[in-house]
Amino acid sequence: MKSSGQDTATATASDTAAAPIGRLRMALYGLMNLPTSVIGLPIALYIPAFYSQNLGLSLAAVGALIALSRVTDVFTDPPIGVASDRWQTRFGRRKPWMVAGAPLMLLSLWMLFVPTSAFAVGLWGMLGGDAVSNLYLFVWISLLYLSFTLVDLPYRAWGAELTPDYDERSRVTGWREAFGYGGTLMALFIPLILAAAYGMAGPANALLGIAVAVLVLIPLLFLPGLIWVREQPARGTPAARVPWKRGLRIVWSNGPYRRLVISLVFFVVAVSMTASLSFFFVASVMQESFERYALFILAYYLSSSAAIPIWFRISGRLGKHKTVVLGVAWLSLWSAFIPLLGPGHYWLFFLIMILKGSAVGALVFLPASMAADVVDLDTLRTGEQRTGLYFSLWGMVNKGAVALGVLLATNGAALFGFDPSSPDNTDTAKIAVAWLYSIIPAAIACVALPLLWNYPLTRARQERMRAHIERRAQRMAGAPVS
């Protein structure tokens, strides 16, 4: 005779195997990605320009400090990922970390984005600081990235566990990334509205408006998901206690995951290089205004968002990995034309970038969905649930690749003599910016294509793994195995 606990476990295993999670819960889960995504793009688009042009730091130093701030992830991401796998509370394994990280995110965001405000100046003074300096930038961007670890790492691990289904995972990721694009678009609309309605143009005003919006949106949009979207029970036993360095070695031994992480590095470096230099390309090479720059960025990300359903349909036919390869090829095709453009070509550039932008969705939501599939392989082999550890490495690599892309772009431009505060950069400097903005990132993204073309974790294999995992869960729960 089974105990009530066994009955509950059996019901849970059966429910997890059979019931789809539904669009409402997908939407509430995805909605939480919107406010954090408002933050991401301005770090690449506006922080280098603001701290170099407005606050007098060197562009090369800003890029180096952003990259250096990522070193802390090596020490914070894996322990937090492992802890979120193992730490059981009445509120779940993932949610408490997000709640703890949100206040730090809001504080560090304000200090980084609005450093000349009375609050920021006063707090920095209380901490012994003086004027905005390299140290100021390093401290607050490091704390902001730490808060992202606390919030975003458990959030993505939670999403990977919402459903075991191959295609439904793509839908969960699609909802999340669609709202993420909504946040990105909001980060672009805010500067446009401030410039058009209030005459508040430029990076400083853009960062102020974005910071105010995020202060409101994080509590407003986090609460519904935290309250109404339940975490799913682990489909394996909690991972055994191992030192985090050994845990990373275990994760790295997963062949498909290793391929995916290496590919992620190339993709994210490429996208972050493009984002870091987009303002300088439009302002210095195209010689266009800030308002036109904001309009172009808005259209670029609208195109990216609108194309996500198309890529999702393609992935249903070709598989996720081959769809990503197709997306990279599409992005590279349109990147090839950009160095040929200059002043007077804005609308041609506008059209090309809409076509190029339509590829970005394939490089964002499909690899994240593939990462969730890879966790199943580890669960099948070990019987343990290590989602948090897997996504800690994923997040660490992702943020490190963003920083590397910013470093390569900003220091590469500086190496060829580009000065963001000068209206008269040399032709050599402008050509360097154009190539670092387009051709070189596209070539970097293409390096990953051989790794993905024969990627072994297909839909058929994932469905077989899922069936084995569910049968094992039913056996452990004492349920009849179908």
N, C-alpha and C positions, 0 to 999 in steps of 0.2 A: 504493500500500500504506500502511495506517495504521500509525502507531507504537503502541507499547503504551500510551503516555500517551493517545493518541486513543481507543484501545479502552476504557481505563478511564473516560475522560470520557463516551464513548457509553453505557457501561453505567450510569454514575452518572445521566446524564440520563434514561435509560429507567427505571431503578429509581425515581427521584424521581417520575416521572410516574405510575407504575403502582401501586407498593406502598403500602398503608395502613400507618400506623406501629404500629398495634396498641394494645390496651388497657393492657398492662403498661407500655409506655413512656409512654403518656399519663399513667398513674397515677404513675409514678416522677417524671416531669416535674412534674405537678401537686402532688405531695407537698412539693416544695420551697417552695411558696407558703404552707404551713401556718405555719411559725414566724415568717415575716415578717408574716403577717396577725394573729398574736397581738399584735404590737406596735401595729398601726395604730389599732384602736378605742380602747385606753386613752389614746392621745394626745388624742383628742377627748373621751372620757368623763370621764377622771380627772385629767389634767394640769391643766386650768383649775381644777377644784375643789380639788385637792391644793395647788397653788402659791398659790391665793388663800386658802383656808380654813386650811390647816395651816401654811403657811410665810409668810403675811402679805403677799404681793404683791397688788396691786390686780387685780381681774378684768379691767378694761379694759386694763391694762398687759400682762397675760398674753396676752390675745387679740392685741394689737398686736405683741408680740414673736414670737409664733408666725407671724403673717403676715409680719413683717419677715424672719424666717429663711428664707423662701421666695425672697427676692430673689437669694440665692446660686445658685439653680438656673439663672438666666439665664446665668450664667458657666460653670457646670459641666456641665449636661446636654447641650447640643449638642456640645461637644468630645468628651465621653465617648461619645456616640452615634456620631459620625463615626469616632472611633478604633476602636470595636468593630466597625464595618463593614469597616474597612481592615486592622486588625492581625491578620495570620495567624500562628498558632502551632501547634505540634504538638498542642496540646490544644483547638484551636478558636479562634473569634473572640470568643465570648461568655463562656465559662467562666472564663478567667483574671481577668476583671474581678470576677466574683462571688466568687472565692476571695480576691481582694485586699480587697474591701469587707466581708467577713464579720467580721474582727477589729475593725475600726472600728465596725461596727454593735453588736457586743457591748459594747465599752467605753463608747460614748456612751449606749447604752441604760441601762446600770447607773448611770452618772452622772446621767442625767436622771430615772430612775424611783426611785432610792434615794439621794438627795443627802445624807442624814444618816448614811449608813453610814460606818464608819471608813475604808474604802478611798476613798470619794468625797471625804470631808473631807480626808484626807491628800494625795490627788492634787491637789485644788484648791488646797490650801495650798502644795504644791510649785510650782504654776504661778503663785503670787503672789496667789491669791484669798483671800478671808476667808469671810464667811458666805454662805449662799445668797442670791442677789440677782437683779435683772433681768439683769445681765451673765452670771451663771451659767446661767440659763435659756436665754438667747440663744445662748451658745457651744455648749452641749451639744445643744440641739435642732437647731441648724444642722449640727453634725457628724453627728447621727443622720440628718438628711435627706440629707446628702452620701453617707453609707453606703448609703442607699436608692437613690440614683442609681447607685452603683457596682454594687449587687446587682440591683436590680429592673429597671432599664432594659435591660441585656443579657439578663436572664432573659425578659422579655416579647418582646424582639426574637427571641430564640431560639425561643420558642413560636410566633411568627408564621411562622417558616420551617420548622417541623416538617412541615407538609403544605400543598400548594397547593389542596386541595379545599375548596369553599365550605362544605359541611356538616361535613366532618371538622374544619375549623377551629373551628366552634362546639363540637364535642365536646372538642377540646383545651382551648379556653377554659372549657368547662363543667367539665372535670376540675380545671383550675387553680382556678377560682372556688369549686368545691365544697370543695376542700381549704382554700381561703382562708376559706370560711365555717366550716370545721372549726376553723381557728385563731381566728376570731372567737368561736366558741362556747367554745373553751378559755379565752379571755380572760374569758369570762363565768362559766364553771364555777369557775375558780380562786377568785375572790372569794366565791362561794357556799360552796364547800367550806371555805375558811379561816374564814368567819363561822360556819358551822353546826358544824363539827367542833372548831375551836380557839378560837372566840370572837374571831377577828381580823377585825373588820369595819372598814369605812371605806376611803376612797381610798388612804391610805398603805399599808395592808396589802395591798390589791389590787395595787398597783404592785410591791410587793416580791415577791409570789408570782409575778406575771407575768414579772418580770425573771429570777427563778431558772429558771422553766420554759424561757424562750427561750435562756438560756445552755446548757441541755442539748440543746434540740431542734435548734438550727441546725446544729451539726456532725453530729448523728445523722441528720437528714433530708435534708441537702444531699448527703451523700456518695453514696448510691445513684444519684441522678439524674446527678451529675457523672461517675460512673464508667460507668454502663450506658446512658445516653441520649445517642446521638451527635448532634452537630450535623449538619444537612443542608447539602450544598454550596450555595453561592450559585447562584441560577437566572439571575443576570445578572452582568455584570462588576462588580468593585468600583467604587464611585463614584469619579469623578475628584476629584483634590485641589482643593477649593475652600475659601475662607474660610467659617467656620461661619455667619457672618451671611448670606452669599450662599446657602449651603445651606438656611438657614431660609426664605429668599425662594423658592427653588425648591420646597420642600415646600409653602409657603403658596399657591403658584400652582395646586396640585392642588385643583380645585373641590370634589369630594366629601369630600376630607379636611378642607378648610376648614369645610365645613358640619358635619362630625362633631366637630371640635375645638370649634367654637362651642357646639354642643349639649352637649358634655361639660362645659363651664364651668357651664352652667345646672344640669345634673344634679348635679354634684359639690358645687356651692355649696349646693344644696337639701339633699342628704343630710348634709353636714357641719354645716349649721346645726341640723338635727334632732339629730344626735349630740351636738353641743356643749351643747345645752340640755336634753337628756333627763333628766339627773340632777337639774337644778334644777327642772324641771317636776314630776317625781314627788315630790321632797322638799318643795318649797315650795307648789306649786299643789295637788297631790293629797294632800300631807301624809302621805306614806307612808315607811316605813323603808328603810334601805339594802338590807336583805335582800329586801324586796319589789321594790325597783328592779332588783336583779340578776336576780330571777326573771322580771320582765317583759322585760328585755333579752334574756335567754336564750330565752324563747318567741318574741320578735320575730325573732331571727336563725334560730331553728329553722324558723320559717315561711318565711323568705326562702330558706333552703337547700332545704327540701322542695319549694318551688315552681319551682325551676330546671328540672327535667325537663318540667314543664307548659309553661313558656315556650319551652323548646326545641322541643317538639312544635308549639306555635302558630307559631313562626318557620318551621318546615318548611312550613307552609301559607300563611302571610301574607307571609313574608320578614322579615328581621331588623329593618328600619327600621320597618315598621308594627307589629311586635310591641312595640318600644320605646315607640311612641306609645300603644299600648293599656296598657302597664305604667304610664306616667305618668298616664294618665287614671284608672286603678284606684287608684293612690296618692293622687291628688288628691281622689277621691271620699271616702275614709275620713278624710283630713286635715280635711275640712270640719267634722266632728263634734267634734273634740278641744277647741276653746275652750269648748264647752258643758259640759265635765266639771269636777268638783271633788272635794273630800273626800267619801268615801262611794261614789264611782263607780268604784273601782279595777277591779272585775271587768268592768264594761262597757268601761272603758278598755283593759283587758287584751285583750278580744275584738276591739275595733276595731283595736288595734295589730297583732294577729296578721294580720288581713285586710290592713292597710296594709303590713305587713312582707313579705307574699307578693309585692309588686310590685318589691321592691328588686333581686331577682336579675336581672330583665329590664333594669334600668338599669346593671348591673355587667358581666355577661359578654357580652351582645350587642354593645354599642358596642366593646368590645375586639376581638371577632371581626370586626366591620365594619372596624376600623382595619387589621387584617391584609389584608383584601381590597383596601383602598385602595392599599396598597404595590404590589400587582400592576399597578395603573394606571400608576404611575410607572415600574415595571420595563418594562412594555410600550412606553411612550413613549420611554424613554431607553436601554433595554438595560442599565441599571446597577442595582445592588442597594443601596438606601439604608434598609434596615429599621431600623438603629440610629438613624439621623438622624430618621426618622419617629417612632420611639418615644421619642426624647429629647424632642421637642416634645410628644408625648402625655403623657409623665411630668411634664414641666415644667408644662404646663397643668393636669394633674390635681392636682399638689401645690399649685400656686398657687391653684387653686379651693378646695381643702380649707382652706387658710389664709384665703382671703377669706371662706369660709363661717363659720369660727371667729370672724374679726374682726367680721363683721356681727352674728352672734348675740350674742357677749359684749359688744361695745360698744353694740349696740342695747338689750340688757337693762339695762346700766349707765346708759344715757342716760335711761331711764324710772325710775331710782332703785332698781333691783334690787341688793340686797346679799347675796351668797351666805353670808355669816357671820351674818346676822341672822335670828332666828326670826319676826320681825314685819314682813315686807315689806308695802307698801301694796297695795291692790287694783289700782291702776294698774300697779304693777310686775309683779304676777302676771299680769294680762291681757296685758301686753307679752310676757312670757315665753311664755305660751300661744300667742299669734299668731306670734311669731318661731320657735316650735317646730313649728308645723303649717301654718297658712294661708299665711304668706308664703313658706316654702320650696316649697310646692306650686305657688303662683303663679309662682315663679321657674322651676321645672322646666317648666311649661307654655309658657313663652316659646319653648322650643326646638322645639315640635311642628310649626310650619309648615316648619322647615328639614328635618325628617325625613320628613314625609308623602309628599313627592314626591322622595325621595332617589333619585338616578339609578343607583346601583351595585347592581343586582338580581342574583339568582342567575344568570339567563341571561346577563347581560353579563359577570359574573365568570368563568363557564365558557368563554365565547368568548375572554376575555383569557388565561385559563390555557392554552387550546389554542394560541393564537398564541405565547405565551412558550415552551411546550414544543417547538413546531416550530422556533423560532429556536434553542433550546438544542441540539436535535439537529443542525441545520445547522452550528452552530459546532463541534460535536463530530465532524462528518464522518459522521454516521449517516444512513441513508435516512429521509426524512420521510414518515410515513404520511399 
